[in-house]
Amino acid sequence: MSDGRNGTAPSDIGKRLKSASELEPSKLHRLAAIVEETAEELTLALNRLSIDKVAVTFRDFEMGQGADGIGDAGDDVLFATLTSKRFGRPAYLAAPETLADVCISAYFGAKPAERAGKRALTDLDRALVKTTFKTFVETFASAFAPIDEAGLAAGGFVECEELDELLGGPNAGRYVSMTFGLSKAGDRSATAEEEPLSTLTLALPSSYLSLHRRVLSEPLPLPQPSPDETWSEAMVRNFEKSGLHLEAVLARKQVPLAEVAHFRVGQTLALDVMVSELITLECEGKPIFKSQVGFSRGSYVARFEEAVDPTQEFINGILSD
């Protein structure tokens, strides 16, 4: 039935409100910057623990209900809970079981033995993966801290069915999952189509990210150009070599135009200045010093006697007028 006031069905209103509340990770510019920062910092953090160096790259965002879409075969995926003081229900971490072999190779510098089939994970495997999960969460939490210090912490391993129940079963909310690829160091230029050695996935409730949608959607500030010290020093050196015009002004006198018109060679003009008076030394038309004029080895010289106060000169000019 239609709403008689505006002709819009209540079901349509519900769909519009649901659509408006949906997150589009591709439009969360700051979240994109956060995951890129996480990839860079996680590379450094893992390599501090590793003998064979690795590289971490961000791969993609995905939206889904609960843990849907994480791994085609649930038995081949390791899940761990991700807790926070901000979540009503836990979020989760996920990685293929092959991450254990990647951890052994990286942390111990040993190539895992080749086996024809799947092997059972040992306690050592799980401990290495748990260490990687913990480092992963700490790195992401540090990058996300300017948005919110949510107290993220990696929990214990859970089976797929147990995780589904923890997330709410049929009533599970929607999650934004962020997947990162692990490759050998030097392969960070690998394209998204190329398969990494393993992956790490961190999923956060869509409802939690929606609380920060405005901040996460803000455009990133343009990077400020770093100052080029060499260029700055060259500018200073060139400026210091710039030529400036100095003028020693003996006197200034107003003369009527009619008198100027009758000036002749050999004529004498009386100046309103005494021989013992200080004259003004100007740089590019600006008075800078009062000087005493004298002679030295056949040349005029000026000895700086006092600095010119521009304010006082301005006042004196008004009073003299």
C-alpha positions in Angstrom: 0.0 0.0 0.0 1.2 3.5 -0.8 1.7 6.3 1.6 -1.1 8.7 0.7 1.0 11.8 1.5 3.9 11.2 -0.9 3.0 8.1 -2.9 6.1 6.2 -1.6 5.6 2.7 -0.3 7.1 2.0 3.2 9.1 -0.9 1.7 10.7 1.5 -0.7 11.6 3.8 2.1 13.2 0.9 3.9 15.2 0.0 0.8 16.4 3.6 0.4 17.5 3.8 4.0 19.3 0.5 3.7 21.0 1.6 0.5 22.1 4.9 2.1 23.6 3.1 5.0 25.7 0.8 2.8 29.4 1.5 2.8 31.3 1.8 -0.4 35.0 1.1 0.6 36.2 2.5 -2.7 34.9 5.9 -1.6 36.6 5.8 1.8 39.7 7.7 0.8 41.3 7.7 4.3 40.6 4.0 4.8 42.5 3.3 1.5 45.4 5.3 2.8 45.3 3.4 6.1 45.5 0.0 4.5 48.4 1.2 2.3 50.2 2.4 5.4 49.4 -0.9 7.1 51.0 -2.8 4.2 54.2 -0.7 4.4 54.5 -0.9 8.2 53.6 -4.6 8.3 56.4 -5.3 5.8 58.8 -3.7 8.2 57.4 -5.4 11.3 57.5 -8.9 9.8 60.9 -8.4 8.4 62.2 -7.6 11.9 61.1 -11.1 12.8 62.3 -12.8 9.6 65.4 -14.2 8.0 64.0 -14.4 4.5 62.4 -11.0 3.9 58.8 -10.6 2.8 56.8 -7.9 1.2 53.1 -7.1 2.0 50.8 -5.4 -0.4 47.1 -4.4 -0.1 45.0 -6.4 -2.5 41.3 -5.4 -2.2 38.2 -4.7 -0.1 35.2 -6.9 0.0 31.7 -6.6 1.5 29.9 -9.6 2.8 27.5 -11.0 5.5 29.5 -12.6 8.3 32.5 -14.5 7.0 30.9 -15.3 3.6 33.3 -15.5 0.7 36.5 -16.0 2.8 38.0 -19.1 1.2 36.2 -21.5 -1.0 36.9 -24.4 1.4 36.3 -23.5 5.0 38.6 -26.4 6.2 41.6 -24.8 4.4 41.2 -21.4 6.2 42.4 -20.4 9.6 40.1 -18.1 11.4 40.7 -16.1 14.6 38.5 -13.6 16.4 39.2 -9.9 16.4 37.9 -8.2 19.5 37.4 -4.5 20.4 35.7 -2.4 23.0 33.7 -0.9 20.2 32.2 -4.1 18.9 29.0 -5.8 20.1 30.1 -9.0 18.4 33.7 -10.0 17.5 35.1 -9.3 14.1 37.6 -11.8 12.6 41.0 -12.5 11.0 41.5 -15.1 8.3 44.3 -16.7 6.3 44.8 -19.8 4.3 46.6 -22.7 6.1 49.5 -22.2 3.6 50.4 -19.1 5.7 52.1 -21.5 8.1 54.6 -22.6 5.5 55.2 -19.0 4.5 55.9 -18.2 8.2 58.3 -21.1 8.5 60.1 -20.0 5.3 60.3 -16.3 6.4 61.0 -16.6 10.1 63.5 -19.5 10.0 64.9 -19.0 6.4 64.0 -22.7 5.7 62.2 -23.9 2.7 59.2 -26.1 3.8 59.4 -29.7 2.8 57.3 -30.5 -0.3 54.4 -32.8 0.3 52.0 -34.4 -2.1 49.0 -33.7 0.0 47.7 -31.5 2.8 49.4 -31.8 6.2 48.0 -31.4 9.6 49.1 -28.2 11.3 51.3 -28.5 14.3 51.4 -26.3 17.5 54.4 -24.6 16.1 52.5 -23.7 12.9 49.7 -22.2 14.9 52.0 -20.3 17.1 53.8 -18.7 14.1 50.4 -17.8 12.5 49.2 -16.4 15.8 52.3 -14.2 16.0 51.7 -13.0 12.5 48.0 -12.3 13.3 49.0 -10.3 16.4 51.6 -8.3 14.5 49.0 -7.7 11.7 46.4 -6.4 14.1 48.9 -4.2 16.0 50.1 -2.6 12.8 46.5 -1.9 11.5 45.5 -0.5 14.9 48.4 1.9 14.9 47.5 3.1 11.4 43.8 3.4 12.3 44.5 5.2 15.7 44.1 8.8 14.3 40.5 7.8 13.4 39.7 5.8 16.5 41.7 3.9 19.2 39.4 0.9 19.2 41.5 -1.4 21.3 41.8 -4.0 18.6 43.2 -7.4 19.7 43.7 -10.7 18.0 41.9 -13.6 19.8 42.2 -17.3 19.6 41.7 -19.6 16.6 38.1 -20.7 15.9 36.5 -23.2 13.5 34.4 -21.9 10.7 31.1 -23.1 12.3 32.1 -21.5 15.7 32.9 -18.2 14.0 29.6 -18.2 12.1 27.8 -18.6 15.5 29.9 -15.8 17.1 29.1 -13.5 14.3 25.4 -14.0 14.7 24.6 -17.0 12.4 21.7 -16.1 10.1 21.5 -12.6 11.7 25.2 -11.8 11.2 25.8 -8.3 10.2 27.8 -7.1 7.2 31.6 -6.9 7.3 34.2 -5.0 5.3 37.2 -7.3 4.8 40.6 -6.0 3.8 42.9 -8.6 2.2 46.7 -8.3 2.0 49.1 -10.4 0.0 52.5 -11.8 1.2 55.2 -12.2 -1.3 59.0 -12.5 -1.3 60.8 -9.2 -0.8 61.4 -7.7 -4.2 58.0 -8.8 -5.6 56.0 -5.8 -4.2 55.4 -4.7 -7.8 53.3 -7.8 -8.5 49.9 -7.0 -10.0 46.7 -7.9 -8.3 46.2 -10.7 -10.9 49.4 -12.5 -9.7 48.9 -14.8 -6.8 50.9 -14.0 -3.7 52.5 -16.7 -1.5 49.7 -16.3 1.0 47.1 -13.7 2.2 46.0 -12.1 5.4 42.4 -10.8 5.9 41.1 -8.5 8.5 37.4 -7.9 8.7 35.6 -5.0 10.5 31.9 -4.6 11.1 30.3 -2.4 8.5 28.3 -0.7 11.3 31.5 0.3 13.1 33.1 1.8 10.0 29.8 3.6 9.3 30.2 5.6 12.5 33.4 7.1 11.0 32.1 7.3 7.4 32.5 11.2 7.3 36.1 11.2 8.4 37.0 8.2 6.3 35.5 9.8 3.3 37.4 13.0 3.5 39.8 13.7 0.6 43.4 13.1 1.4 45.5 16.3 1.8 47.8 17.0 -1.1 51.4 16.2 -0.2 53.5 19.3 0.6 56.6 19.6 -1.5 59.7 18.9 0.5 62.1 21.9 0.6 65.2 21.5 -1.6 68.0 22.7 0.7 70.4 22.8 -2.2 68.1 25.0 -4.2 67.5 27.3 -1.2 71.2 27.7 -0.6 71.8 28.5 -4.3 69.1 31.1 -4.1 70.7 32.7 -1.1 74.1 32.7 -2.8 72.8 34.2 -5.9 70.8 36.8 -4.0 74.0 37.8 -2.1 75.7 38.4 -5.4 73.0 40.7 -6.7 74.2 44.2 -7.6 72.6 47.1 -5.7 72.9 50.8 -6.4 74.3 53.0 -3.7 74.0 56.8 -3.9 75.7 59.4 -1.7 73.3 62.3 -1.8 75.1 65.6 -1.1 71.9 67.7 -1.1 68.4 68.1 -2.5 67.0 71.5 -3.4 63.9 72.8 -5.0 64.6 75.2 -7.9 61.9 77.0 -10.0 61.6 75.9 -13.5 62.3 79.3 -14.8 65.7 79.3 -13.0 66.6 75.8 -14.3 65.9 77.0 -17.8 68.6 79.7 -17.4 71.3 77.3 -16.1 74.6 77.8 -18.0 78.0 76.0 -18.0 80.3 77.7 -15.5 77.4 78.9 -13.3 77.6 78.4 -9.5 74.6 77.0 -7.6 74.5 77.4 -3.8 73.4 74.2 -2.0 71.6 74.4 1.4 74.1 72.2 3.1 77.2 72.9 5.2 80.6 71.3 4.4 80.6 69.7 7.9 77.1 68.3 7.6 76.4 64.6 7.2 75.1 63.4 3.9 72.6 60.6 3.2 73.8 57.3 1.8 70.9 55.6 -0.1 70.5 52.0 -1.3 68.0 51.5 -4.2 66.4 54.8 -3.2 66.1 54.0 0.5 68.2 56.0 3.0 70.3 53.7 5.2 73.1 55.8 6.7 74.2 59.4 7.5 77.8 59.7 6.4 80.7 62.1 6.7 82.4 62.8 3.4 86.2 63.0 3.1 89.2 62.2 0.9 91.5 59.3 0.8 94.2 58.8 -1.8 92.6 61.2 -4.3 89.1 59.7 -4.0 86.0 60.7 -2.1 85.1 58.4 0.8 82.0 58.2 3.1 82.3 57.2 6.7 79.0 55.8 8.2 78.2 57.9 11.2 74.6 56.9 12.1 71.9 54.6 10.8 68.8 56.2 9.3 65.5 55.8 11.2 62.8 55.6 8.4 60.1 56.7 10.8 62.0 59.8 12.0 63.0 60.7 8.4 59.3 60.6 7.4 58.4 62.9 10.3 61.2 65.2 9.5 60.1 65.4 5.9 56.6 66.4 7.0 57.9 69.0 9.4 60.2 70.5 6.8 57.3 70.9 4.3 
